[in-house]
């Protein structure tokens, strides 16, 4: 199968996909979802209220590859074994509640790594969006959406959460995070009744609990990913205003749990006794920070970090095909004419 045929396959496949399944104008991953600084596919242009973004890559047969390492920005790679590292999105932080306290931080999703053989064809990348931060005064954050790599035609899941492209906003109660890839982060709770952070499920990093007024003004830090070699830092819990000599009682939000990226910091006081600009968002699967709450203050929580997919080649890089030298022509025009033989100088006639 040649590259041109695979391109036709891709166009036919894309045309057959329902409109609601595509959240980008151009569905080629190298154009819409490639982060060159991190060399991975993620959401680089978020759309508010969208659960995920979906795009496509083409896997080319080895014999059709021109040689050299694959360039992910081209949306084409060659068949072979790849290390697939992916993560669902982190949970959003809970909103703070006036006269009660801060919201909890969102939980971080645990990245999953596996070796997969990618055969020639078209593949769909479904990248989960971070859970939205909870609105002020009693609103929980949203769960992070799942991520997957699947075959575009058959729908067979290669890695990640099965049928992530059809996720409806909730996870089944029987869903086993540990055995299915640990691909999402739970949301942080709001400040009522207890403002707990996102729960730690199947190895996830939990979000920190929000602070309370008047007795527990400081929010807790987010949790760590103990079973992951490469992970970000948990978000810091927010602090209160009373600790800076301000008479109004305000409690900080909880920090977001760590993911592949750093958790978002909880909303807290800043220099001069003024509130900061708000809770910090999570990065790459980490949880968002919770909003502060208290006397005259009810801030929103921050969004969780988006999911991602990273592909790393494990096979040797194919070499460019060797071009055979052109055969020498047998025509007389191409024959090399030998140089004329040197002749001695003729003798002069004697007078």
C-alpha positions as CSV (number, residue, x, y, z in Angstrom):
1,X,0.0,0.0,0.0
2,X,1.4,3.3,-1.0
3,X,1.3,6.7,0.7
4,X,-1.2,8.1,-1.8
5,X,-3.6,5.2,-1.1
6,X,-3.4,5.9,2.7
7,X,-4.2,9.6,2.1
8,X,-7.3,8.6,0.2
9,X,-8.2,6.2,3.1
10,X,-7.8,9.1,5.5
11,X,-10.1,11.4,3.5
12,X,-12.8,8.8,3.2
13,X,-12.6,8.0,6.9
14,X,-12.8,11.6,8.0
15,X,-15.8,12.1,5.8
16,X,-17.6,9.2,7.4
17,X,-17.1,10.5,11.0
18,X,-20.1,12.4,12.5
19,X,-19.7,16.1,12.8
20,X,-20.0,16.1,16.6
21,X,-16.9,13.9,16.8
22,X,-14.6,16.5,15.4
23,X,-13.7,19.5,17.5
24,X,-11.0,21.1,15.2
25,X,-11.4,22.7,11.8
26,X,-8.6,20.6,10.3
27,X,-8.3,17.1,11.7
28,X,-4.6,16.4,10.9
29,X,-2.9,16.1,14.3
30,X,0.3,17.8,13.2
31,X,-1.5,20.9,12.3
32,X,-4.1,21.1,15.1
33,X,-2.8,19.4,18.2
34,X,1.0,19.1,18.0
35,X,3.0,20.8,20.7
36,X,6.5,21.2,19.2
37,X,8.1,22.3,22.5
38,X,7.1,19.1,24.2
39,X,7.0,16.9,21.1
40,X,3.5,15.5,21.9
41,X,-0.1,15.8,20.9
42,X,-2.3,17.7,23.2
43,X,-4.9,20.5,23.2
44,X,-3.1,23.6,22.1
45,X,-6.2,25.7,21.3
46,X,-8.9,25.0,23.9
47,X,-12.6,25.4,23.2
48,X,-14.8,26.1,26.2
49,X,-17.3,23.4,27.0
50,X,-15.7,20.9,24.7
51,X,-15.0,17.5,26.2
52,X,-12.2,16.5,23.9
53,X,-10.4,17.2,20.6
54,X,-10.0,14.6,18.0
55,X,-7.5,14.4,15.1
56,X,-5.8,11.8,12.9
57,X,-2.4,10.5,11.9
58,X,-1.4,8.1,9.1
59,X,0.9,5.2,9.6
60,X,2.8,4.5,6.4
61,X,4.3,1.0,5.4
62,X,8.0,0.8,5.9
63,X,8.7,0.1,2.2
64,X,7.0,3.4,1.4
65,X,8.9,5.5,3.9
66,X,11.6,7.8,2.4
67,X,13.9,7.3,5.3
68,X,14.8,9.1,8.5
69,X,13.0,9.5,11.8
70,X,9.3,10.4,11.7
71,X,8.3,14.0,12.2
72,X,5.1,14.2,14.3
73,X,4.3,17.6,12.9
74,X,3.7,16.0,9.5
75,X,0.9,13.7,10.9
76,X,2.7,10.7,9.3
77,X,4.8,8.0,10.9
78,X,5.9,4.6,9.6
79,X,4.7,1.2,10.9
80,X,6.6,-0.3,13.8
81,X,6.8,-0.5,17.6
82,X,6.1,2.7,19.5
83,X,6.2,3.6,23.2
84,X,2.8,5.2,23.7
85,X,2.5,7.5,26.8
86,X,-0.9,9.1,27.3
87,X,-3.0,10.7,30.0
88,X,-6.5,11.8,30.5
89,X,-7.2,15.2,31.8
90,X,-7.0,16.5,35.4
91,X,-10.1,17.4,37.4
92,X,-11.1,21.0,37.9
93,X,-10.9,22.6,41.3
94,X,-14.0,23.3,43.4
95,X,-15.4,26.8,43.9
96,X,-15.1,28.7,47.2
97,X,-18.1,29.6,49.2
98,X,-18.8,32.9,51.0
99,X,-18.5,32.7,54.8
100,X,-17.6,29.0,54.6
101,X,-14.2,28.4,53.0
102,X,-12.2,27.4,50.0
103,X,-13.0,24.7,47.4
104,X,-10.9,21.5,47.1
105,X,-8.3,21.0,44.4
106,X,-8.9,18.6,41.5
107,X,-7.2,15.2,41.3
108,X,-4.4,14.5,38.8
109,X,-4.7,11.7,36.2
110,X,-2.0,9.0,36.1
111,X,-0.2,8.7,32.8
112,X,0.0,5.2,31.2
113,X,2.9,3.9,29.2
114,X,2.8,0.8,26.9
115,X,4.6,-0.5,23.8
116,X,2.2,-0.9,20.8
117,X,2.8,-2.1,17.2
118,X,1.2,0.4,14.9
119,X,0.4,-1.2,11.5
120,X,-0.3,0.8,8.4
121,X,-3.6,2.7,8.4
122,X,-5.3,5.8,9.9
123,X,-5.5,6.4,13.6
124,X,-7.7,8.6,15.7
125,X,-6.3,10.5,18.7
126,X,-8.9,11.6,21.2
127,X,-7.4,14.0,23.7
128,X,-9.4,14.7,26.9
129,X,-10.0,18.3,28.0
130,X,-9.4,19.3,31.6
131,X,-12.3,19.4,33.9
132,X,-13.8,22.9,34.3
133,X,-13.3,24.8,37.5
134,X,-16.3,25.0,39.8
135,X,-18.2,28.3,39.9
136,X,-18.3,30.4,43.1
137,X,-20.6,29.5,45.9
138,X,-21.1,25.8,46.0
139,X,-20.2,24.3,42.6
140,X,-18.0,21.3,42.2
141,X,-15.3,21.2,39.5
142,X,-15.7,18.9,36.5
143,X,-14.0,15.5,36.0
144,X,-11.2,15.4,33.4
145,X,-12.1,13.8,30.1
146,X,-10.5,10.5,28.9
147,X,-7.8,10.1,26.2
148,X,-7.3,7.3,23.7
149,X,-5.4,6.1,20.6
150,X,-7.6,4.0,18.3
151,X,-7.9,2.7,14.8
152,X,-10.1,5.1,12.8
153,X,-12.0,2.5,10.8
154,X,-12.6,-0.3,13.2
155,X,-12.7,1.9,16.4
156,X,-10.5,-0.6,18.1
157,X,-8.7,1.0,21.1
158,X,-4.9,0.7,20.9
159,X,-4.2,2.5,24.2
160,X,-6.1,4.5,26.8
161,X,-9.8,4.7,27.6
162,X,-12.0,2.6,25.4
163,X,-14.4,4.7,23.2
164,X,-13.1,8.0,24.6
165,X,-14.4,9.8,21.5
166,X,-18.0,9.0,22.7
167,X,-17.5,10.0,26.3
168,X,-20.7,11.5,27.7
169,X,-19.3,13.4,30.7
170,X,-19.6,10.6,33.3
171,X,-17.7,7.4,34.1
172,X,-19.4,4.1,34.9
173,X,-19.5,3.2,38.5
174,X,-17.9,-0.1,37.7
175,X,-15.0,1.5,35.9
176,X,-11.7,0.2,37.2
177,X,-9.2,3.0,36.8
178,X,-6.1,0.9,37.7
179,X,-6.8,-1.8,35.1
180,X,-8.0,0.4,32.3
181,X,-5.2,2.9,32.0
182,X,-5.8,5.4,34.9
183,X,-6.8,8.0,32.4
184,X,-8.7,10.8,34.2
185,X,-8.7,13.0,37.2
186,X,-11.7,13.5,39.5
187,X,-13.0,17.0,40.3
188,X,-12.5,18.9,43.5
189,X,-15.5,19.4,45.7
190,X,-16.8,22.8,46.6
191,X,-16.6,24.1,50.2
192,X,-19.9,22.5,51.2
193,X,-20.2,20.4,53.2
194,X,-16.5,19.6,53.7
195,X,-14.7,20.9,50.6
196,X,-12.8,17.8,50.0
197,X,-10.3,17.6,47.2
198,X,-10.7,15.2,44.3
199,X,-10.4,11.7,45.5
200,X,-7.4,9.5,44.9
201,X,-8.7,6.5,42.8
202,X,-6.5,3.8,41.2
203,X,-3.2,5.5,41.9
204,X,-4.4,9.0,41.2
205,X,-3.0,12.0,43.0
206,X,-5.7,13.5,45.2
207,X,-6.5,17.2,45.3
208,X,-5.9,19.1,48.5
209,X,-8.8,20.0,50.8
210,X,-9.9,23.6,50.9
211,X,-9.4,25.7,54.0
212,X,-12.2,26.7,56.5
213,X,-13.1,29.9,58.3
214,X,-12.4,30.7,61.0
215,X,-10.4,27.8,62.4
216,X,-8.6,26.1,59.4
217,X,-7.8,28.9,56.9
218,X,-5.1,27.3,54.9
219,X,-5.8,24.9,52.0
220,X,-4.0,21.6,51.7
221,X,-1.4,20.9,49.1
222,X,-2.3,18.5,46.3
223,X,-1.1,14.9,46.3
224,X,1.8,13.3,44.5
225,X,2.0,10.5,42.0
226,X,4.2,8.0,43.9
227,X,4.1,5.2,41.2
228,X,5.2,7.4,38.3
229,X,8.9,8.1,37.5
230,X,8.3,11.4,35.7
231,X,5.6,13.5,37.3
232,X,5.0,17.1,38.0
233,X,4.7,18.9,41.4
234,X,1.5,19.1,43.4
235,X,-0.2,22.5,43.6
236,X,0.2,24.5,46.8
237,X,-2.8,25.0,49.1
238,X,-4.0,28.6,49.3
239,X,-3.4,30.7,52.4
240,X,-5.8,33.0,54.4
241,X,-6.0,36.7,54.6
242,X,-6.2,36.7,58.4
243,X,-2.6,35.6,58.6
244,X,-1.5,38.9,57.0
245,X,-3.3,41.0,59.6
246,X,-6.5,41.5,57.6
247,X,-9.6,41.5,59.7
248,X,-11.8,39.7,57.2
249,X,-11.6,35.9,57.4
250,X,-10.8,34.2,54.1
251,X,-9.7,30.6,53.6
252,X,-7.6,29.4,50.7
253,X,-8.5,26.7,48.1
254,X,-6.8,23.3,48.0
255,X,-3.9,22.6,45.6
256,X,-4.4,20.4,42.5
257,X,-3.0,16.9,42.5
258,X,0.1,16.3,40.3
259,X,-0.2,14.7,36.9
260,X,2.5,14.5,34.2
261,X,2.5,18.2,34.7
262,X,2.2,20.4,37.8
263,X,-0.9,20.8,39.8
264,X,-2.5,24.3,40.0
265,X,-2.1,26.3,43.2
266,X,-5.1,27.0,45.3
267,X,-6.5,30.6,45.4
268,X,-5.1,32.5,48.3
269,X,-4.0,35.9,49.7
270,X,-1.2,37.9,48.1
271,X,1.1,40.7,49.1
272,X,-0.6,43.7,50.6
273,X,-3.6,41.7,51.9
274,X,-5.2,41.4,48.4
275,X,-6.5,38.3,46.8
276,X,-4.5,36.9,44.0
277,X,-5.9,36.7,40.5
278,X,-7.4,33.3,41.2
279,X,-6.7,29.6,41.4
280,X,-4.1,28.2,39.1
281,X,-4.9,25.7,36.3
282,X,-3.4,22.2,36.2
283,X,-0.9,21.3,33.4
284,X,-0.9,18.0,31.4
285,X,-3.3,15.8,33.4
286,X,-2.8,17.6,36.7
287,X,-5.7,19.0,38.8
288,X,-6.7,22.6,39.0
289,X,-6.6,24.6,42.2
290,X,-9.6,25.4,44.3
291,X,-11.1,28.8,44.8
292,X,-10.9,30.8,48.0
293,X,-13.9,31.5,50.2
294,X,-14.9,33.4,53.3
295,X,-16.1,36.7,54.4
296,X,-17.1,38.6,51.3
297,X,-15.1,36.2,49.1
298,X,-16.3,33.3,46.8
299,X,-13.9,32.6,44.0
300,X,-14.1,30.0,41.2
301,X,-11.9,27.0,41.0
302,X,-9.4,26.5,38.1
303,X,-9.6,24.0,35.2
304,X,-7.6,20.8,35.2
305,X,-4.8,20.1,32.8
306,X,-5.6,18.7,29.4
307,X,-4.6,15.1,28.4
308,X,-1.9,14.3,25.9
309,X,-0.5,11.5,23.7
310,X,3.3,11.0,23.2
311,X,4.7,8.6,20.6
312,X,8.3,7.5,20.8
313,X,9.8,5.1,18.2
314,X,11.3,1.9,19.6
315,X,12.5,0.3,16.3
316,X,15.6,1.3,14.3
317,X,15.1,4.2,11.9
318,X,14.7,3.0,8.3
319,X,17.4,4.2,5.9
320,X,16.5,5.9,2.6
321,X,16.3,3.4,-0.3
322,X,19.6,3.1,-2.1
323,X,19.4,4.4,-5.7
324,X,21.2,2.2,-8.2
325,X,23.8,3.8,-10.5
326,X,22.6,4.4,-14.1
327,X,23.9,1.9,-16.6
328,X,26.6,3.2,-19.0
329,X,25.3,4.0,-22.4
330,X,26.7,1.8,-25.3
331,X,26.3,4.5,-28.0
332,X,29.4,5.8,-29.7
333,X,28.5,9.3,-28.6
334,X,29.4,8.4,-25.0
335,X,32.6,6.7,-25.9
336,X,35.8,8.5,-24.8
337,X,37.9,9.3,-27.8
338,X,41.6,8.6,-27.0
339,X,44.0,11.6,-27.3
340,X,46.0,11.7,-30.5
341,X,49.4,10.2,-30.3
342,X,52.2,12.7,-29.8
343,X,54.3,13.2,-32.9
344,X,58.0,14.4,-33.1
345,X,59.0,17.7,-34.7
346,X,59.8,17.2,-38.3
347,X,63.4,17.7,-39.6
348,X,64.2,20.8,-41.6
349,X,65.4,20.2,-45.1
350,X,69.1,21.0,-45.6
351,X,70.1,23.5,-48.1
